[in-house]
Amino acid sequence: LELSTLTHLSLTKTPRENMAAAAATEATKGTKRFIEANPYSWPFDGDLRPENTALIVIDMQTDFCGKGGYVDKMGYDISLTRKPIEPIKKVMEEMRKRGYHVMHTREGHRPDLSDLPPNKRWRSCQIGTDGKGIGDKGPCGRILVRGEDGWDIIPELKPLSGETIIDKPGKGSFYATDLDLVLKTKGVRNLILCGITTDVCVHTTMREANDRGYECLMLSDGTGATDYGNHCAALKMITMQHGVFGTHADSEAILKALSK
């Protein structure tokens, strides 16, 4: 057996159960599986397995999609950023059940704001309520500050114990984080990306991942933006040049592929 197979054997199972699990893993490696996506069937080579594929749920935090959070206080319609919750929930539950990697990210800053660039702080104050921006006190605690209520992931998509959480100071999930190291250590190559917002944090992460050689798919109904036009434009960008950054597909297509 390959080492990658042996590392997935459980010490709590009987030798017979472990051998059965190993055989199932080896058999799966020879089976091509695709998700019907736009603009091509994903992944490109049909190598879709729990061992090499991760769902990354990006920034589903109260400050971005909760009542009284940062986006709500900016005056945006949070129904647009809450719309992805149910599709994400369905895909996440199915992927957990089938043993796929599930990871989460949170955007936020240190309490002393030492990792907050002055221009980002300034811009946030221009659109905040009464001139309040990142670091200031809001209904859900200090805005986008680690450890505050608004910074945390919403209860509907709460991470399970043991699931990786990446805390990031910027838009992209790779910048100033150990995400790339974590993915490589786990043997992950395929990324299914979802969360908010489609045009900012999710798209930035997809571009970063693509440049690092990851095979990416964006969950089209599991992402949302504060402007619906931006959401649609972000999805269209992915399809240019026969998938310049990867592909996108809806939750129905993903669930259908996983059930095969």
Residue pairs with C-beta under 8 A, 6 or more apart in sequence:
1 22
1 26
2 26
4 51
4 187
5 22
5 25
5 26
6 22
8 21
8 22
8 25
8 51
9 18
9 21
9 22
10 17
10 18
10 21
13 21
25 49
25 51
28 49
29 47
29 49
32 45
32 46
32 47
33 46
33 48
33 49
33 257
33 260
34 41
34 42
34 43
34 46
34 48
34 257
35 41
35 42
35 43
35 48
35 217
35 247
35 249
35 253
35 254
35 257
36 249
36 253
36 256
36 257
37 217
37 247
37 248
37 249
37 253
38 238
38 239
38 247
38 248
38 249
39 239
39 242
39 243
39 247
40 242
40 243
40 247
42 48
42 190
42 215
42 217
42 246
42 247
42 249
43 189
43 190
43 215
43 217
44 215
47 189
47 190
48 190
48 257
50 95
50 98
50 99
50 100
50 101
51 187
52 187
52 188
52 189
52 190
53 100
53 101
53 188
53 189
53 190
53 191
53 192
54 100
54 101
54 102
54 103
54 183
54 186
54 188
54 190
54 191
54 192
55 91
55 92
55 95
55 100
55 101
55 102
55 103
55 192
55 194
56 103
56 104
56 105
56 173
56 191
56 192
56 193
56 194
56 195
56 205
57 88
57 92
57 102
57 103
57 104
57 105
57 153
57 157
57 194
57 195
58 104
58 105
58 173
58 193
58 194
58 195
58 196
58 201
58 202
58 205
59 105
59 106
59 107
59 195
59 196
59 197
59 201
60 84
60 85
60 88
60 104
60 153
60 154
60 157
60 195
60 196
61 69
61 106
61 107
61 108
61 150
61 151
61 152
61 153
61 154
62 68
62 69
62 140
62 149
62 150
62 151
62 152
62 154
63 69
63 70
63 71
63 140
63 143
63 144
63 150
63 151
64 70
64 71
64 81
64 107
64 196
64 197
65 71
65 78
65 81
65 82
65 85
65 154
65 196
65 224
66 72
66 78
66 140
66 150
66 154
67 78
68 138
68 139
68 140
68 150
69 78
69 138
69 139
69 140
69 150
70 128
70 134
70 138
70 143
70 144
70 150
71 78
71 81
71 226
72 78
73 128
73 129
73 132
73 138
73 139
74 127
74 128
74 129
75 129
76 226
77 226
80 224
80 225
80 226
80 227
80 228
80 231
81 196
81 197
81 224
81 225
81 226
82 224
83 221
83 224
84 194
84 195
84 196
84 219
84 221
84 222
84 223
84 224
85 154
85 156
85 157
87 194
87 219
87 221
87 222
87 250
87 251
88 157
88 194
88 195
88 219
88 222
88 251
89 156
89 157
90 251
90 255
91 192
91 194
91 219
91 222
91 251
91 254
91 255
92 102
92 157
94 254
94 255
94 258
94 259
95 102
95 192
95 258
96 102
96 160
98 258
101 164
101 186
101 188
102 159
102 160
102 163
103 163
103 164
103 165
103 166
103 179
103 182
104 153
104 157
104 159
104 163
104 164
104 165
104 166
105 165
105 166
105 167
105 168
105 173
105 179
105 195
105 201
105 205
106 146
106 151
106 152
106 153
106 165
106 166
106 167
106 168
107 144
107 168
107 169
107 170
107 171
107 201
108 144
108 145
108 146
108 148
108 151
108 167
108 168
108 169
109 115
109 116
109 134
109 135
109 144
109 145
109 146
109 169
110 116
110 145
110 146
111 142
111 145
111 146
111 147
113 121
113 134
113 135
113 145
115 169
115 176
116 134
116 135
116 169
120 134
121 133
121 134
121 135
122 133
123 133
124 133
124 134
124 143
124 144
125 131
125 132
125 133
125 136
126 133
127 133
128 136
128 143
129 138
132 138
132 143
133 143
134 143
134 144
134 145
135 142
135 143
135 144
135 145
136 142
136 143
137 143
138 150
139 150
140 148
140 149
140 150
141 148
141 149
141 150
141 151
142 148
142 150
143 150
144 150
144 151
145 151
146 167
153 159
153 165
159 165
164 182
166 173
166 177
166 178
166 179
166 182
167 177
168 175
168 176
168 177
168 179
169 175
169 176
170 176
170 204
171 200
171 201
171 204
171 205
172 201
172 204
172 205
172 207
172 208
173 179
173 201
173 204
173 205
173 208
174 180
174 205
174 208
174 209
174 212
175 208
180 212
183 191
183 214
188 214
189 213
189 214
189 215
190 214
190 215
190 216
190 217
191 206
191 209
191 214
191 215
191 216
191 217
192 217
192 218
192 219
192 254
193 202
193 205
193 206
193 209
193 216
193 217
193 218
193 219
193 223
194 202
194 218
194 219
194 222
194 223
195 201
195 202
195 222
195 223
196 202
196 223
196 224
196 225
197 223
197 224
197 225
197 226
197 230
197 231
198 218
198 223
198 224
198 225
198 230
198 231
198 234
198 235
199 225
199 227
199 230
199 231
199 233
199 234
200 225
202 218
202 223
202 234
203 234
203 237
203 245
206 216
206 218
206 238
206 245
206 246
207 245
209 216
210 216
210 244
210 245
210 246
215 246
216 245
216 246
216 247
217 246
217 247
217 248
217 249
217 254
218 235
218 238
218 246
218 247
218 248
218 249
219 248
219 249
219 250
219 251
219 254
220 235
220 248
220 249
220 250
221 250
221 251
222 251
223 231
223 234
224 231
225 231
225 234
235 248
237 244
237 245
238 244
238 245
238 246
238 247
238 248
239 247
239 248
